[in-house]
Amino acid sequence: VQLQASGGGLEQPGGSLRLSCAASGIIFSNLNVMGWYRQAPGKQRELVAAITNLGHTNYPASVKGRFTISRDNAKNSLYLQMDNLKFEDTAVYYCNAVRWDSTSYWGQGTQVTVSS
């Protein structure tokens, strides 16, 4: 199973970025929960957004209303639309998938830097 994240980059405060995560080697619909996590230097990895295979979403207060997670089972892809970016959103972002048997998979990180 491979998760390939992309879409990171440098953006100004108030700007937008869209992250993508392509899954291969697994039946996408078997992934019960998918999510995005981030890790800033010197900090623990934290959940940014999660979505179940039924489309239920969950966000922490720090990104709620600014970030939107979505998944396209037909394209085996997970997305994270990030709007109104803030300096504190700077981090390495990772996609994660949890299979029906609780096996967890991680993609490589993609750097998001918010700077003026």
N, C-alpha and C positions, 0 to 999 in steps of 0.2 A: 504494500500500500504506500502510495506517495501522495503527499500534499504539497503543491507548489504554489507558494504565495508570490504575488506581484503587485505592483501599483504604488509602492511607497515612493517617497521623494521629499523634496524641499518645498514648503508652501508657507506663505505669509499668514499671520494671524487673520482670522476671518475667512480664510480661503477654504477650499474643498479638495479632498482626495478620495479616490475610490480604490479600495483594495480588492483583489480577486484571489481566490484560492481554488486551484483545479485539483480534483481528486482522481487518482487512477489506481487500478488494481483492486477495486472493490465496487460492489454494487452500491451505488450512491444512496439508494433508498434504505439500505441496511444501516445507515449511519443515523442513529436515533437523535443525537444532539451534535450540533456543530457550533463552533464558537470562535471568537477572536479574543486573544489575550495580548497584553503588552507588558514590556519590561523596560523601565527607564534605568539609567545608570545608578547603581547603588540601591535600587528598590526591588521589591519582590514582584514576580510576575502576577498580574491581576487580570481578572475577567473584564472584557470590554463589552461584549455582546454575545448572546447565545440564541440559537433557534432550534426548535425541535423539528422532527420530520412531519409534524402536524402544523408547523408554521407558527407555533407560539414563541414569542421572543422575550428576552430579558435583558435589561440594561442596568448598570449601576447609575447612581444619581449623577456622577461626574460627567456622563456622556449622554444621558437621557435627553431626548429632544434635539440632539445634534448629530448623533450617529444612527444609522439604520442598517440592520443586518438583513440579508436575504439569501435565499438559496434557489438554485435552478437545478432540479433533479435531472432534467433532460440534458443539461450541459455538464452535469457532474461538477458544479461550481458553487462556491460560496462567495458572497460579496460583503463588503462593508463600506457604505457611503458615509463619509465623514465631512460634515459641514461645520461652518463657524469654528474652525480649528483654533485652538489656544496653545500658548507656549507649553503648557503642561501636558499636552498631547504628544509631545516629543518622546519617542520610545521605539524600540523594536517591536513590531507587531507579528504575532504568530497565529496561524490558524490551527484549530484543533478539531478532531472528530472522535466521537465515541460510538463504537459499534454496538449492535444489539446485545452483545455479551459483555459489555463494559470495557472492552479493549479500547485503549486510547491511542490516538495517532497525532503526531505533531508535524507541522510543516517547518521548513526553514524560515527564519524571520525576514521581515522586510522593514527597512528603516524608514521611519516617518520623522521628519524634522520640521518643526514650526518655528520660523525665525523671520524677523524683519530685516 
